[in-house]
Amino acid sequence: MERVLVGMSGGVDSSVTAALLQQQGYEVIGATMLVWTPPGVDMAYSDSCCGLSAAEDARRVCSKLGIRHYTLDFKDVFFETIIRNYVDEYLAGHTPNPCIRCNEFVKFRALLDRARALGAGRIATGHYARIVRDESMGRVRLLRGVDRKKDQSYALYRLSQEQLAATLFPLGGLTKTEVRSLATALDLPTAGKPDSQETCFVPDNDYPNLLRILAPEAMRPGEVQNSSGKRLGSHPGTAYYTIGQRRRLNVGSPLPLYVSRIDAGRGVITAVPRDHPDLFRTEVTASNVKWIGLTQDELRSGPRQVTAHVRYQHGGEVGLLELNEAGAEPRLVVRFEQPVRGVAPGQALVVYSGEELLAGGVLTESSTASEALRHEESSSGFNRE
């Protein structure tokens, strides 16, 4: 009987994952990860997916299923790989995605290492995504979850072929409604537990307060300007903002304003009206590329049409994917058919062909609709003035 370690967050998804694998004949053991929490903040019994309360809920599920349960301390690796990056990105004026890094370094690296130490050759989680082993191509393919509203493949793009080959996603072919029904039918203790909506290490989802604790220098006041550089008002710190944000822009404008650019070095926020071209991107570039359903050599053969996502729960936009090898490392470039709103440096660019995830990287550069228009006018010799 093959042994599988299930990462259990104390929620309904991981609970059903463990139950389904047990029904399929695996020897299942459960494990809950304890991660870093802010100094002086007691999150142990919050709704966090990685606190002691989650571990207790997972233990109750394991007791119901008659399987072993472990609580694993990953605080140090979590701080070094997730928290340090989280702070650095905000200090640089970027918008990090800690869940993607947690998947890469903790859930599918540290947890897999621990699983092997416990005699389990594979791990499983409650992610809504699908894995297909393509023997003809000699690689593992990662597909969207059947439930598109819950699909989590975007956050898994940094997994290696080795990690994917050692992972099971039993919920990938199910909808959330079906998972809830299974939990109820199995009388699991977590059947009625609501989904967690917060970043696990951020109390009350108040990330500016967390940054005040970890990096008070991020709270340096500065100016809010319009696209022409005119001063509109002040802000309490660039770390309070992300691209496309309207909240906390209290500058007394007759029109609602949205963040279009963050210059953390100068401490300047640029804000423009909702339909301003500077809020839209026609081309994006991503570095630190990870390849899953596509190789660098395959992309060298020429551009290909893809559906590109620039953030989690972004509906995706059709564009042309190209490879840029001009610098020290290969980069992905996508030119969109239609301008895309809310592109934030630090977030992930993930590209798909149909249901299959091809590759992804960290967003670094982008061209606004204003820049594209100026380029077109310059190329044609047309001057609007």
C-alpha positions in Angstrom: 0.0 0.0 0.0 1.5 3.3 -1.1 1.9 5.9 1.7 0.9 9.5 1.0 1.2 12.5 3.2 -1.7 15.0 3.0 -1.0 18.7 3.8 -4.0 19.5 6.1 -4.9 23.1 6.7 -7.9 22.2 8.9 -10.3 23.2 6.2 -12.9 21.2 4.2 -10.7 20.8 1.0 -7.7 19.1 2.6 -10.1 17.0 4.8 -11.9 15.7 1.7 -8.5 15.1 0.0 -7.5 12.8 2.9 -10.8 10.9 2.8 -10.8 10.4 -0.9 -7.2 9.1 -1.0 -8.1 6.7 1.8 -11.0 5.4 -0.2 -8.7 4.9 -3.2 -6.5 2.6 -1.2 -3.6 4.8 -0.1 -2.1 4.7 3.4 -2.8 8.3 4.3 -1.1 10.3 7.0 -2.0 14.0 7.7 0.3 16.9 8.5 -0.4 20.5 9.4 2.3 23.1 9.0 3.0 25.7 11.7 4.4 28.8 10.1 5.8 32.1 11.3 3.5 34.6 13.0 4.3 38.3 13.8 6.0 39.0 17.2 3.5 39.9 19.9 0.5 38.7 17.8 -1.4 35.6 19.0 -2.8 34.0 15.8 -2.7 30.5 17.1 -6.5 30.2 17.3 -7.4 32.5 14.5 -8.9 31.3 11.2 -5.4 31.1 9.8 -4.8 27.9 7.8 -1.5 27.2 9.6 -2.1 27.9 13.3 -2.8 25.6 16.3 -6.6 25.9 15.7 -6.1 24.5 12.2 -3.9 21.7 13.5 -6.6 20.8 16.0 -9.3 20.7 13.3 -7.0 18.6 11.1 -6.3 16.2 14.0 -10.1 15.8 14.5 -10.5 14.8 10.9 -7.6 12.4 11.1 -9.1 10.8 14.2 -12.4 10.4 12.3 -10.6 8.7 9.4 -8.4 6.6 11.7 -5.1 7.9 10.4 -2.0 9.5 11.9 -1.6 13.2 12.2 1.6 15.3 12.6 2.1 18.9 13.4 5.2 20.2 11.6 7.2 23.3 12.6 8.1 25.2 9.5 8.5 28.6 11.1 12.2 29.2 10.2 12.0 28.2 6.5 8.7 30.2 6.2 10.4 33.3 7.6 13.5 33.0 5.5 11.7 32.3 2.2 8.4 34.1 2.5 8.5 36.9 5.1 11.8 38.4 4.1 10.8 38.5 0.4 7.4 39.9 1.4 8.9 42.8 3.2 11.6 43.4 0.5 9.0 43.5 -2.3 6.9 46.1 -0.6 10.0 48.2 0.2 10.7 48.1 -3.6 7.2 49.3 -4.4 6.1 45.9 -5.7 3.1 43.7 -4.8 4.3 40.3 -3.7 2.3 37.0 -3.9 3.4 35.0 -0.8 1.1 32.1 -1.6 3.1 31.3 -4.7 6.4 31.4 -2.8 4.9 29.3 0.0 3.9 26.6 -2.6 7.4 26.6 -4.1 9.5 26.6 -0.9 7.3 25.2 1.9 4.3 23.2 0.8 5.9 21.4 -2.1 9.6 21.4 -1.0 9.9 21.4 2.8 6.7 19.3 3.1 7.8 16.8 0.4 11.2 16.4 2.2 9.4 15.7 5.5 7.0 13.3 3.8 10.0 11.2 2.5 11.5 11.2 6.0 8.1 9.7 7.1 8.3 7.0 4.4 5.8 8.7 2.1 6.8 8.9 -1.6 4.2 11.4 -2.5 2.2 14.3 -1.0 -1.3 15.5 -1.7 -3.1 18.8 -1.1 -6.6 20.2 -1.6 -5.6 22.5 -4.4 -8.1 22.8 -7.3 -5.8 21.9 -10.2 -5.1 18.8 -12.2 -1.9 16.8 -13.0 -1.5 14.7 -16.1 1.5 12.5 -16.7 2.5 12.8 -20.4 4.6 9.7 -21.0 5.1 10.6 -24.7 6.7 14.0 -23.8 8.4 12.7 -20.7 7.0 15.4 -18.5 4.1 16.2 -16.1 1.4 18.6 -17.3 -0.4 21.0 -15.0 -4.1 21.8 -15.9 -6.7 24.2 -14.5 -9.1 22.8 -12.0 -12.5 21.8 -13.4 -14.1 24.4 -11.1 -12.9 27.6 -12.8 -14.0 29.8 -9.9 -11.8 27.9 -7.5 -8.9 27.1 -10.0 -5.6 27.4 -8.2 -3.2 26.4 -10.9 -2.0 30.1 -11.2 -0.4 29.8 -7.7 1.3 26.5 -8.6 3.3 27.7 -11.7 6.7 27.6 -9.8 6.5 23.8 -9.1 9.2 21.7 -10.6 8.7 18.6 -12.7 10.0 16.6 -9.8 7.5 18.2 -7.3 4.6 17.7 -9.7 5.4 14.1 -10.3 5.3 13.5 -6.5 2.0 15.3 -6.0 -1.7 14.3 -6.0 -4.6 16.8 -6.4 -7.7 14.7 -5.8 -10.0 17.7 -6.0 -8.9 18.9 -9.4 -11.8 17.2 -11.2 -14.5 18.4 -8.6 -16.4 21.5 -7.9 -16.5 23.2 -4.6 -20.1 22.3 -4.2 -19.3 18.6 -4.8 -16.5 18.8 -2.2 -18.8 20.3 0.4 -21.4 17.5 -0.3 -18.7 14.8 0.1 -17.6 16.3 3.4 -21.2 16.3 4.6 -21.8 12.7 3.4 -18.6 11.6 5.1 -19.6 13.4 8.3 -16.3 15.2 8.5 -15.9 17.7 11.4 -14.9 20.4 8.9 -17.8 20.0 6.5 -19.4 23.4 7.4 -16.2 25.3 8.0 -16.0 28.5 5.9 -13.1 29.1 3.5 -10.2 31.2 4.8 -10.1 34.6 3.1 -6.9 35.9 4.6 -3.1 35.7 4.1 -2.2 33.2 6.8 0.5 35.4 8.6 -1.3 38.7 8.3 -3.6 39.5 11.3 -7.0 40.7 10.2 -5.6 41.0 6.7 -4.1 44.3 7.7 -0.8 44.1 5.9 0.2 47.8 6.5 0.1 47.1 10.2 2.4 44.1 9.7 4.8 46.2 7.7 4.9 48.8 10.5 6.1 46.0 12.8 8.6 44.4 10.4 9.8 47.4 8.3 8.8 50.8 9.8 10.9 52.5 7.1 8.2 51.4 4.6 5.9 53.9 6.3 7.7 57.0 5.0 5.2 59.7 3.9 5.5 61.1 0.4 3.7 62.8 -2.4 0.7 61.8 -4.6 1.1 63.3 -8.1 -0.9 63.2 -11.3 0.5 61.8 -14.6 2.1 65.2 -15.3 4.0 65.3 -12.0 1.7 67.9 -10.4 1.3 67.5 -6.6 -2.2 66.3 -5.6 -1.6 65.6 -1.9 0.3 63.3 0.4 0.3 59.6 1.4 1.5 57.8 4.6 3.8 55.4 2.8 4.2 53.6 -0.6 3.7 50.2 1.0 0.1 51.1 1.6 -0.6 50.9 -2.1 -0.7 48.6 -5.1 -1.3 49.3 -8.8 -5.0 50.0 -9.5 -5.9 50.7 -5.9 -8.3 53.5 -5.1 -8.6 53.0 -1.3 -6.5 55.4 0.9 -6.1 58.0 -1.9 -7.5 60.9 0.0 -6.4 63.8 -2.1 -9.6 65.7 -2.6 -10.0 65.1 -6.3 -13.4 65.7 -7.9 -12.9 62.3 -9.7 -12.1 59.0 -8.1 -8.3 58.3 -8.6 -6.4 55.1 -8.9 -2.7 54.3 -8.4 -1.0 53.9 -11.8 2.7 54.0 -10.6 4.7 53.5 -7.4 8.2 55.0 -7.1 9.3 53.6 -3.8 12.8 55.2 -4.1 11.4 58.7 -4.4 8.3 58.0 -2.2 6.0 59.1 -5.0 2.6 57.7 -5.9 1.1 58.5 -9.3 -2.7 58.6 -9.4 -5.0 59.0 -12.4 -8.8 58.8 -13.2 -10.3 55.4 -13.8 -10.2 55.4 -17.6 -6.7 56.9 -17.9 -4.4 55.0 -20.3 -1.7 54.7 -17.7 -3.8 52.2 -15.8 -3.7 49.8 -18.8 -0.9 47.7 -20.1 -0.5 46.6 -23.7 2.8 44.6 -23.1 4.3 42.9 -20.1 7.6 41.3 -19.3 8.3 38.6 -16.7 11.6 37.3 -15.4 12.7 34.4 -13.1 10.8 32.1 -15.6 9.5 28.6 -14.7 8.6 26.2 -17.5 6.0 23.5 -17.1 4.0 22.7 -20.3 6.4 24.6 -22.5 10.2 24.6 -22.9 12.5 27.4 -23.7 13.6 25.6 -26.8 10.0 25.2 -28.0 9.3 28.9 -27.5 12.5 29.8 -29.5 10.7 28.4 -32.6 8.4 31.4 -32.6 5.7 33.4 -30.8 2.5 31.6 -29.9 -1.0 32.7 -28.8 -1.8 32.2 -25.2 -4.2 33.3 -22.5 -2.2 35.3 -19.9 -3.1 35.9 -16.3 -1.5 38.8 -14.4 -2.9 38.2 -11.0 -4.9 35.5 -9.1 -8.6 35.6 -10.2 -7.8 37.6 -13.2 -10.0 36.3 -16.0 -7.1 36.2 -18.4 -6.5 38.0 -21.7 -5.4 36.7 -25.1 -2.0 37.8 -26.2 1.1 36.8 -28.1 3.9 35.1 -26.1 7.5 35.6 -27.1 10.9 34.8 -25.6 13.4 37.6 -24.9 16.9 36.4 -24.4 18.7 39.7 -24.8 19.7 40.0 -21.1 21.4 37.8 -18.5 18.3 35.5 -18.2 15.4 34.6 -20.5 12.3 36.6 -20.1 8.7 36.1 -21.1 7.0 38.9 -23.1 3.3 39.0 -23.8 1.6 41.5 -26.1 -2.1 41.7 -25.4 -4.8 41.9 -28.0 -6.7 44.2 -25.6 -5.1 46.5 -22.9 -5.1 44.9 -19.4 -5.8 46.8 -16.2 -4.1 46.4 -12.8 -0.7 45.0 -13.8 1.5 45.2 -10.7 5.3 44.5 -10.6 6.0 41.6 -8.2 2.8 39.7 -9.2 3.0 36.6 -11.5 2.5 36.4 -15.2 1.1 32.9 -15.9 0.3 31.8 -19.4 -2.0 29.0 -20.6 -2.8 27.2 -23.8 -6.4 26.2 -23.3 -6.5 24.3 -19.9 -2.8 23.7 -19.7 -0.4 25.9 -17.8 2.7 26.6 -20.0 5.0 28.8 -18.0 5.1 31.8 -15.7 7.4 34.4 -14.2 7.5 37.5 -12.0 6.2 40.7 -13.6 8.9 43.3 -14.0 8.3 45.7 -16.8 5.2 46.8 -18.7 4.2 49.2 -21.4 1.1 51.4 -20.7 -1.5 52.3 -23.3 -0.2 55.9 -23.2 3.3 54.7 -24.1 1.9 52.5 -26.9 -0.1 55.4 -28.3 3.0 57.7 -28.2 5.0 55.1 -29.9 2.4 54.7 -32.7 2.2 58.5 -33.2 6.0 58.7 -33.3 6.3 55.9 -35.8 3.6 57.4 -38.0 4.9 61.0 -37.7 1.5 62.1 -36.3 1.5 64.8 -33.6 -1.7 65.2 -31.6 -0.7 68.8 -30.8 
